[in-house]
Amino acid sequence: MKVVVSRSGGFAGIRTTWEVQVDEQPDRSAWAELLGGLPWDAVSETAPQPDRYVYRIRCAPHEVVLGEQQVCGPWKELIDRVRGVNDAS
């Protein structure tokens, strides 16, 4: 299972992408629990805000787009974990 997080927007408008292969992680069950507990279907569409980031999170069959103001709780935890795996490699 692959998780892809893309961040775009902000002041410079640069897109950054991080990804992780969950099956290759030593804590696969913790990843699966986090991904399974995310409110994929409860994300409401919000209008983009100037100079703020927009996050696109994909984990088949799910995909959500979150405004920076929506990134909290389990969404923030997921984004931080995916970024952390990429920063460590």
Secondary structure as GFF3:
##gff-version 3
##sequence-region A 1 89
A	DSSP	beta_strand	2	9	.	.	.	ID=ss1
A	DSSP	beta_strand	16	21	.	.	.	ID=ss2
A	DSSP	three_ten_helix	22	24	.	.	.	ID=ss3
A	DSSP	alpha_helix	28	36	.	.	.	ID=ss4
A	DSSP	three_ten_helix	40	42	.	.	.	ID=ss5
A	DSSP	beta_strand	53	59	.	.	.	ID=ss6
A	DSSP	beta_strand	62	67	.	.	.	ID=ss7
A	DSSP	three_ten_helix	68	70	.	.	.	ID=ss8
A	DSSP	alpha_helix	73	88	.	.	.	ID=ss9
###
